[in-house]
Amino acid sequence: MSDYSSEVLIVGGGPAGAALGIALVRQGREVALLEQTATAHDKVCGEFLSHEAAGYLESLGLAPRALGAVAIHGVRLHGRKTIAACELPFPALSLTRRTLDEALLTLAQQEGVIVHRGQRADALTRTRDGWQARVSGGAEHAARTAFLATGKHDLNGYRRPRGKQSNLVGFKMYFRLKAAQMQALAGWVELFLFPGGYAGLQMVEGQQANLCLLVTREQLAHGGGAWNALLAHMCASSAPLEERLGGAVPLLAKPLAVSSIPYGLLPDEIEDGLWRLGDQAAVIPSFAGDGMAMALHSALLAAEMYRSGASAAEFARTMRVQFRTQMRLATAISRLMVSAPVAAEAVRLWPGLLGRIAARTRIPLPVRMTGLPELRHNGAGLG
Ligand SMILES: Cc1cc2nc3c(=O)[nH]c(=O)nc-3n(C[C@H](O)[C@H](O)[C@H](O)COP(=O)(O)OP(=O)(O)OC[C@H]3O[C@@H](n4cnc5c(N)ncnc54)[C@H](O)[C@@H]3O)c2cc1C
């Protein structure tokens, strides 16, 4: 006998899990959601909110600008020196995950999702009638259908396969910039290439700058795995980054980090009946700034397919078909950025290339789903 039971159980309350919860309760379903963190928290993320992601949030009833999101109008690419800059063909935004994820979970709760905070699922098993999750405190949750939305964290027994680019470690740090640095960065997302990785820098709400980067394990090991050594390597390799961060004050005691990111992962053939969403299903390289849009897209698509009686396997196949082209392209470019950053000089010779690459790595819109606005596939953004 379980301690709790519901029609649907969602494990993980990031953008994918929370959005799915909202969509399912609006279908009149009884939904429980387990989220391991007890309060709002920071996450490793560039916090670039693409046009598509913002559109999905608005369709759910959440206005990123009202939450303090700042506008991003252009993208700059830097190597040793500045390589290219272009305007985004649509307004993008920048919002901390601390603010966004909490707002989504609060909305889910207000809409009627039974949100269990501070509850980490340790095990998820198939039962005769559906699924059963055991949480860290020992309580058992039973449900007819389970959705796995644990993002970057793999649940015991559900390890994701390696992606196509799996040797990168992600870091994030907030900085307080000097006034002139802040002014130069305002409204832009900036990408910096350095040997062994790349970094993104943009302002977020609260006058903070988010530096989020990916570096190979090998490059990290060169500096003994130390954050300061990595930062020094990046600044020594890119004069524009040195200019932006010189004298800037770090705002976290230490950077947030994540490893074993299976970039290039696409939904696999699945037979266990478990619906996998967001980063549990597909992981697009971060430079594309599309991860949150994909997570929200997967959630809303799953809700619609669940409503129509489709199976988890059919959902996985649909996701695979929708994302495979962008995923292949984004992964190939991400590999090039890391292993041959000099190739980015091509962008200097062909300035339109930056916009073209970005446009071709967008998620596949329009999406025709009940209650969702028609969003046009219209352009570029890097994050
Ligand atoms: C370096 C880096 C930079 C990125 N930059 C961007 C960007 O600029 N723009 C963008 O759109 N995307 C970006 N992304 C991608 C984006 O962060 C993810 O795609 C997105 O967070 C996926 O959402 P999700 O809901 O699937 O997972 P997550 O956001 O990871 O949420 C999963 C949730 O599940 C909870 N959880 C985990 N395990 C358990 C458990 N066992 N029990 C209960 N709860 C659990 C976690 O606490 C978490 O709240 C970046 C990713 C990386 C690594």
The ligand as an SDF file (V2000), in Angstrom:
LIG
                    3D

 53 58  0  0  0  0  0  0  0  0999 V2000
   26.2780   24.8050  -19.3760 C   0  0  0  0  0  0  0  0  0  0  0  0
   24.8410   24.8810  -19.7800 C   0  0  0  0  0  0  0  0  0  0  0  0
   24.3110   26.0700  -20.2840 C   0  0  0  0  0  0  0  0  0  0  0  0
   22.9800   26.1380  -20.7000 C   0  0  0  0  0  0  0  0  0  0  0  0
   22.4880   27.3240  -21.1670 N   0  0  0  0  0  0  0  0  0  0  0  0
   21.2160   27.3840  -21.5970 C   0  0  0  0  0  0  0  0  0  0  0  0
   20.6690   28.6340  -22.0470 C   0  0  0  0  0  0  0  0  0  0  0  0
   21.3270   29.6700  -22.0250 O   0  0  0  0  0  0  0  0  0  0  0  0
   19.3810   28.6350  -22.4890 N   0  0  0  0  0  0  0  0  0  0  0  0
   18.6230   27.5050  -22.5070 C   0  0  0  0  0  0  0  0  0  0  0  0
   17.4760   27.5570  -22.9540 O   0  0  0  0  0  0  0  0  0  0  0  0
   19.0980   26.3290  -22.0400 N   0  0  0  0  0  0  0  0  0  0  0  0
   20.3640   26.2420  -21.5790 C   0  0  0  0  0  0  0  0  0  0  0  0
   20.8440   25.0740  -21.0690 N   0  0  0  0  0  0  0  0  0  0  0  0
   19.9640   23.8900  -21.0600 C   0  0  0  0  0  0  0  0  0  0  0  0
   18.9210   23.9400  -19.9370 C   0  0  0  0  0  0  0  0  0  0  0  0
   19.5400   24.2260  -18.7030 O   0  0  0  0  0  0  0  0  0  0  0  0
   18.1890   22.5930  -19.8580 C   0  0  0  0  0  0  0  0  0  0  0  0
   17.8840   22.1350  -21.1420 O   0  0  0  0  0  0  0  0  0  0  0  0
   16.8900   22.6860  -19.0510 C   0  0  0  0  0  0  0  0  0  0  0  0
   17.1800   23.0630  -17.7290 O   0  0  0  0  0  0  0  0  0  0  0  0
   16.1630   21.3620  -19.0670 C   0  0  0  0  0  0  0  0  0  0  0  0
   15.0460   21.4300  -18.2360 O   0  0  0  0  0  0  0  0  0  0  0  0
   14.5360   20.1360  -17.4610 P   0  0  0  0  0  0  0  0  0  0  0  0
   13.2790   20.5080  -16.7940 O   0  0  0  0  0  0  0  0  0  0  0  0
   14.5680   18.9710  -18.3650 O   0  0  0  0  0  0  0  0  0  0  0  0
   15.6910   19.8340  -16.3770 O   0  0  0  0  0  0  0  0  0  0  0  0
   16.2580   20.6490  -15.1550 P   0  0  0  0  0  0  0  0  0  0  0  0
   16.1510   22.1020  -15.3760 O   0  0  0  0  0  0  0  0  0  0  0  0
   17.5930   20.0710  -14.8550 O   0  0  0  0  0  0  0  0  0  0  0  0
   15.2510   20.3040  -13.9630 O   0  0  0  0  0  0  0  0  0  0  0  0
   15.2050   19.0230  -13.3980 C   0  0  0  0  0  0  0  0  0  0  0  0
   14.6150   19.1320  -12.0050 C   0  0  0  0  0  0  0  0  0  0  0  0
   14.4780   17.8160  -11.4580 O   0  0  0  0  0  0  0  0  0  0  0  0
   14.8920   17.8350  -10.0860 C   0  0  0  0  0  0  0  0  0  0  0  0
   15.3440   16.4700   -9.7810 N   0  0  0  0  0  0  0  0  0  0  0  0
   16.4490   15.8520  -10.2650 C   0  0  0  0  0  0  0  0  0  0  0  0
   16.5160   14.5880   -9.8000 N   0  0  0  0  0  0  0  0  0  0  0  0
   15.4310   14.4240   -9.0040 C   0  0  0  0  0  0  0  0  0  0  0  0
   14.9420   13.3180   -8.2370 C   0  0  0  0  0  0  0  0  0  0  0  0
   15.5810   12.1540   -8.1970 N   0  0  0  0  0  0  0  0  0  0  0  0
   13.8020   13.4870   -7.5260 N   0  0  0  0  0  0  0  0  0  0  0  0
   13.1370   14.6860   -7.5630 C   0  0  0  0  0  0  0  0  0  0  0  0
   13.5580   15.7580   -8.2550 N   0  0  0  0  0  0  0  0  0  0  0  0
   14.6810   15.6160   -8.9790 C   0  0  0  0  0  0  0  0  0  0  0  0
   16.0130   18.8740  -10.0510 C   0  0  0  0  0  0  0  0  0  0  0  0
   16.1860   19.3970   -8.7600 O   0  0  0  0  0  0  0  0  0  0  0  0
   15.5090   19.9140  -11.0550 C   0  0  0  0  0  0  0  0  0  0  0  0
   14.7610   20.9340  -10.4410 O   0  0  0  0  0  0  0  0  0  0  0  0
   22.1630   24.9910  -20.6210 C   0  0  0  0  0  0  0  0  0  0  0  0
   22.6770   23.7980  -20.0840 C   0  0  0  0  0  0  0  0  0  0  0  0
   23.9910   23.7350  -19.6580 C   0  0  0  0  0  0  0  0  0  0  0  0
   24.5330   22.4570  -19.0890 C   0  0  0  0  0  0  0  0  0  0  0  0
  1  2  1  0
  2  3  1  0
  2 52  2  0
  3  4  2  0
  4  5  1  0
  4 50  1  0
  5  6  2  0
  6  7  1  0
  6 13  1  0
  7  8  2  0
  7  9  1  0
  9 10  1  0
 10 11  2  0
 10 12  1  0
 12 13  2  0
 13 14  1  0
 14 15  1  0
 14 50  1  0
 15 16  1  0
 16 17  1  0
 16 18  1  0
 18 19  1  0
 18 20  1  0
 20 21  1  0
 20 22  1  0
 22 23  1  0
 23 24  1  0
 24 25  2  0
 24 26  1  0
 24 27  1  0
 27 28  1  0
 28 29  2  0
 28 30  1  0
 28 31  1  0
 31 32  1  0
 32 33  1  0
 33 34  1  0
 33 48  1  0
 34 35  1  0
 35 36  1  0
 35 46  1  0
 36 37  1  0
 36 45  1  0
 37 38  2  0
 38 39  1  0
 39 40  1  0
 39 45  2  0
 40 41  1  0
 40 42  2  0
 42 43  1  0
 43 44  2  0
 44 45  1  0
 46 47  1  0
 46 48  1  0
 48 49  1  0
 50 51  2  0
 51 52  1  0
 52 53  1  0
M  END
$$$$
